[in-house]
């Protein structure tokens, strides 16, 4: 999918409305349209990066910015006692939208285990 047709690129350009959590020149954070937790928003770089597997050294700044924003935004959205970050990558990682994005999930209730413990 090209950046022109990418739904997250269109959101970043303001062509599609979203419930914004945060925005600056490099990053957009917005509420997930199908939340899986009390708090569930996405952090995306405005630059089109298809997956985490395509990240290059030049992306360090924006990825670092996203990681630094996640805790502050999670707290501001009501995740005072922790949160979970998820980055699905590629087909095997069940990535639905081919634009790098970080799911931030949290709230007041425990999220439960991601994987069964052996």
C-alpha positions, 0 to 999 in steps of 0.5 A, spaced: 500 500 500 502 506 498 503 512 503 497 516 498 492 510 500 494 508 507 489 509 512 494 512 517 497 516 512 490 519 511 489 520 518 496 523 519 494 528 514 487 530 517 484 527 511 480 522 515 477 525 522 480 521 528 479 522 536 486 525 537 490 524 543 496 527 541 499 530 535 506 534 533 510 534 527 512 527 527 507 523 531 500 522 531 496 519 537 489 517 536 483 513 540 482 506 537 476 505 533 475 498 536 478 498 543 480 492 546 481 495 553 478 501 557 484 505 555 486 504 547 490 508 543 495 508 537 501 512 536 504 512 529 509 516 526 507 521 520 512 518 516 510 512 512 514 506 515 510 500 513 512 495 519 517 495 524 521 490 520 523 496 515 525 501 521 532 504 519 537 508 523 534 514 521 528 512 524 531 512 531 528 519 533 521 518 531 521 511 535 524 514 541 519 520 541 514 515 541 516 511 546 517 517 550 510 519 549 507 513 551 507 513 558 505 520 559 499 519 554 497 513 557 497 516 564 493 522 561 488 517 559 487 514 565 493 508 566 496 510 572 498 503 574 501 501 568 499 499 561 501 495 555 505 496 548 503 492 542 507 492 535 504 487 531 509 486 525 507 483 518 503 477 516 505 473 522 505 478 527 498 479 525 499 487 523 492 489 520 494 496 517 501 496 514 503 503 517 508 502 523 503 503 529 504 502 537 497 500 541 497 503 548 492 499 552 491 500 559 486 503 564 484 501 571 483 493 570 489 488 569 489 486 562 491 479 563 496 475 560 498 475 553 501 468 552 499 462 556 504 461 561 508 454 561 
